[in-house]
Amino acid sequence: MSIKNIRLEVMQFLEKNVDSFVDQYLIPVEKIWQPSDFLPNSESDTFFDEVKELREIAKDLPYDFWVTLVGDTITEEALPTYESWLMDVEGINQIEGGGNGWSKWIRQWTGEENRHGDLLNKYLYLSGRVNMREIEMTTQHLINDGFDIGTGSDPYKNFVYTSFQELATYVSHNRVAQMAKKYGDNKLSKMCKMIAGDEMRHHHAYSEFVTRIFQVDPSEMMLAFQYMMKQKIVMPAHFLRESGQKISTAFEQFSDSAQRIGVYTAADYVDIMQKLIDKWEIDKITGLTDEAEKARDYLMKLPARMARISERIVIPQESHIFKWVEPARM
């Protein structure tokens, strides 16, 4: 039987539990928070006073903070790309019989994720500190450009990616929350904290999918994990560009801003890798082929090697000036 057919069988096997995954890791629409819970109420007589207060507090946030928040927002807003990618993964079917269990999962996961960009976008708009038209053009470019995360339609590789990426976005939003609180913006801090909570919950879900696959197809799952770590996890916004620029030209400068203020660093990347190795108990998995044993050895040594490399990374001290965030508004 081909590798592709085995993966399809494993996905069908796991699909039997999709309803329990939805119940455990996702929250019903009527019970989960919505963006309007954290924003000034436009129906209230105090709306303009609330907006004025939001704008006053926003003045104290530094340049790299705004760049990072804008980049995080744009990443969340490019959700159509992520949903369409996942719907094309082997074993996920959104057509036959109204869609299978996996397509149900992805639609409901997308519904939760969609609130993140919605909330942050409205905050940015009300803050008056950023150029919304430039942000909107970057978002449209990012959706137009799509992305290639190196997984193809392989569910094993995709679940490694989402396990890693959901934890990375948790780290980023949680750090932004901590910094917003430090600068006295408690409302923004609460917003980012709530988003981070969603990301951690989603991380637990996708990492559980990988745990289940290790139980039934350990060698192929190990090889998929090694493949993703070897080629490195690219961020969802790796094609980021400003208006009038070429694809991917803004990502490195955005990443530099995030590293400069400690929101998401090379050390965090290594830490997440180690957390996944520990979570999936890579050192204890049995019944591996010779090739998978070599993959395990590679994975076990990788964090230490990557940590040494990350220590040599030099981040520019000067901030790149983005069209999204104009210094004159600071």
Disulfide bonds with the S-S distance in Angstrom:
none
